[in-house]
Amino acid sequence: MRFLMVALMAFLLAGCGHKQLDYTAVPPPSMDRQKAIAAVEQGFYEDWNTKNRPQSVVITDQYILLADGVVSDGSSFGSAAVIGGGAIAASNSRVITREMGQRIYISSIGAVQIYQHKIKANRFVVIVQELGGAELRKINVRSLSLAQQFADAIAYLKAHRT
C-alpha cells in the first residue's frame, strides 16, 4: 500500500505543473522604451488568471506599479438603551480606505523565467524574481511569443533605467 501511495505521488508530481524553458531574455534591436512599456502592460492586462490581473499598470524609470483597486476596511460599535417611552443610542464608526497593489522596483528585478504547462501546450507562466531569487510576480500568457516578448521587455527596462 505504501509503495502505491509513493508511486501515485511521484506520478502526480512528475505529470503536473510546469517545466522551465531554456530562454535568455535579450531585447531585439528594434525595441525602444515605448515598445517595452507596451509589452509589459499587455502581459499584465492579458493575464488569463483573473486573480493576478491588476486594474492598472504604471511604469516609470524606477518601478512598475500594479494597482489592484481600492480596499475599505471598517469597524463600528453601537449601543442603545430604553428610557421610558423612548430610547437613547450611541455609536462609533471607523473606515480606512487604501490603494492595494504592488510596486516592483526595476533595480530589484533579477531573473525572468518562462515555464510551459506540461499538459496544456498553449499555457505559459513568466515568473519575475527579485535579485535574491524570491518570486515577485507571475504572469500567465497563452503563447510562447508573448512570454518571450514580456521577458525581453523587462530586460530592456532593466538595461535602460535611469
Secondary structure, DSSP 8 states (H G I E B T S, - for coil): -HHHHHHHHHHHHHHSSEEE--------TT--HHHHHHHHHHHHHT-S-TTT--SEEEE-SSEEEEEEEEEEEEEEEEEEEEETTEEEEEEEEEEEEEEEEEEEEGGGEEEEEEEEESS-TT-EEEEEEETTS-EEEEEEES-HHHHHHHHHHHHHHHHT--
